[in-house]
Amino acid sequence: MLSQKESKQLRYPGLKAGLLYGVFMFFGIPLLNVLTDNSKNYFTYLFNLGHFISILFAAFFFGLVMQIIVWLRIRKAKNDQDDD
């Protein structure tokens, strides 16, 4: 059994991973584009609406997939524990 603190930390870990992924990609992709293309300004690309929307969708779907994987692993672990 998990303690109450441990179970609280495990709430929606996939969605937390998606949020972290989104934050790093929001700042990282414009940086990579500026480093590879000298004609762009970092803040211009950072505050581009298309960039924001694409990162929002990518982070949401990444978090959703990670959350589904976590739920499936928890279900499998519970089934294995019940079988023993």
ChimeraX attribute file (.defattr): number of C-alpha atoms within 10 A of each C-alpha:
attribute: neighborCount
match mode: 1-to-1
recipient: residues
	/A:1	5
	/A:2	8
	/A:3	7
	/A:4	9
	/A:5	8
	/A:6	10
	/A:7	10
	/A:8	10
	/A:9	9
	/A:10	13
	/A:11	11
	/A:12	16
	/A:13	15
	/A:14	21
	/A:15	20
	/A:16	17
	/A:17	18
	/A:18	22
	/A:19	18
	/A:20	14
	/A:21	17
	/A:22	22
	/A:23	14
	/A:24	13
	/A:25	18
	/A:26	19
	/A:27	15
	/A:28	13
	/A:29	16
	/A:30	21
	/A:31	17
	/A:32	11
	/A:33	15
	/A:34	16
	/A:35	13
	/A:36	10
	/A:37	10
	/A:38	9
	/A:39	9
	/A:40	13
	/A:41	14
	/A:42	17
	/A:43	12
	/A:44	9
	/A:45	18
	/A:46	17
	/A:47	12
	/A:48	11
	/A:49	10
	/A:50	11
	/A:51	15
	/A:52	16
	/A:53	11
	/A:54	13
	/A:55	20
	/A:56	18
	/A:57	12
	/A:58	17
	/A:59	24
	/A:60	19
	/A:61	14
	/A:62	18
	/A:63	23
	/A:64	18
	/A:65	15
	/A:66	19
	/A:67	20
	/A:68	14
	/A:69	13
	/A:70	16
	/A:71	15
	/A:72	12
	/A:73	12
	/A:74	12
	/A:75	12
	/A:76	12
	/A:77	12
	/A:78	11
	/A:79	11
	/A:80	10
	/A:81	9
	/A:82	8
	/A:83	7
	/A:84	5
